[in-house]
Amino acid sequence: MLDKTFFVSQEIHEKEVELADGSKHILYFKEIPAVEYQKFRIAQQSADDNVQAGALAKLVAASLCEPGGEPAITYEEALLLKAEPMNALFAAIMEVNKSQGNE
């Protein structure tokens, strides 16, 4: 049997996300399975601009959650995020998932 550290945990990770304007926000994130991250990387390389552009929004929608684990944002809402907050969320997601060897 594989050790439980091989699998994403059900733990909700609280992270402080700071935006360029200096505002700080406490947000919550789920770990994402390696297969979700791989889908993100594949989508980023798509020849379809819409698929490429939506890749990050899908990742944010999959990870950003409420303290109880419910989704905090839909994919459609994530598509409307400004670039700077989207990048800050992405950085937090990568930090939460650092043990997965993401680049």
C-alpha positions in Angstrom: 0.0 0.0 0.0 1.3 3.4 -0.9 1.9 5.9 1.9 -0.9 8.6 2.2 1.7 11.3 1.2 1.4 10.1 -2.4 -2.1 11.4 -2.6 -3.7 14.8 -2.3 -5.0 15.5 1.1 -8.5 16.7 1.9 -7.0 19.5 4.0 -8.1 23.0 3.2 -5.0 25.3 3.0 -5.4 28.8 4.3 -3.2 31.3 2.5 -2.7 35.0 2.6 -2.7 36.4 -0.9 -1.3 39.9 -1.3 -2.2 42.0 -4.4 0.0 44.7 -6.0 -2.0 47.4 -4.3 -0.8 46.0 -0.9 -4.2 44.6 0.0 -4.1 41.2 1.7 -6.8 38.5 1.5 -7.2 35.3 3.4 -8.2 32.6 0.9 -8.6 28.9 1.0 -7.3 26.3 -1.4 -7.7 22.6 -2.1 -4.7 20.5 -3.3 -5.2 19.5 -6.9 -4.4 16.0 -8.2 -1.5 15.7 -10.6 -3.9 14.8 -13.3 -5.6 18.2 -13.0 -2.2 19.9 -13.2 -1.4 17.9 -16.3 -4.7 18.9 -17.9 -3.7 22.5 -17.2 -0.3 22.1 -18.9 -1.8 20.4 -21.9 -4.4 23.1 -22.3 -1.7 25.8 -22.1 -0.1 24.2 -25.2 -3.4 23.9 -27.2 -3.6 25.5 -30.6 -7.0 26.9 -29.6 -6.6 30.3 -28.1 -9.7 29.9 -26.0 -8.5 26.6 -24.5 -5.1 28.2 -23.7 -6.7 31.3 -22.2 -9.1 29.2 -20.0 -6.5 26.8 -18.6 -5.6 29.0 -15.7 -9.2 29.8 -14.9 -10.0 26.0 -14.7 -7.1 25.5 -12.3 -8.2 28.4 -10.1 -11.8 27.1 -10.1 -10.6 23.6 -9.1 -8.5 24.8 -6.2 -10.0 28.0 -4.7 -12.6 27.1 -2.1 -14.5 28.2 0.9 -13.2 27.3 4.4 -15.6 24.2 4.3 -14.2 23.0 1.0 -17.1 24.2 -1.3 -16.0 25.9 -4.5 -15.4 29.6 -4.1 -15.6 30.5 -7.7 -16.9 29.0 -10.9 -14.9 28.6 -14.1 -17.0 31.3 -15.7 -16.3 33.7 -12.8 -12.6 32.8 -12.9 -12.5 33.8 -16.6 -13.4 37.4 -15.5 -10.6 37.8 -13.0 -8.1 40.6 -13.7 -4.5 39.5 -14.6 -2.8 40.5 -11.4 -5.2 38.7 -9.0 -5.2 35.7 -11.3 -1.4 35.5 -11.1 -1.5 35.9 -7.3 -4.0 33.0 -7.1 -1.9 30.9 -9.4 1.2 31.5 -7.2 -0.8 30.4 -4.1 -2.0 27.3 -5.8 1.5 26.4 -6.8 2.7 27.0 -3.3 -0.1 24.7 -1.9 0.9 22.1 -4.4 4.6 22.4 -4.1 5.1 18.8 -3.1 3.9 17.8 -6.6 7.0 19.0 -8.3 5.3 21.7 -10.3 7.5 23.9 -12.4 
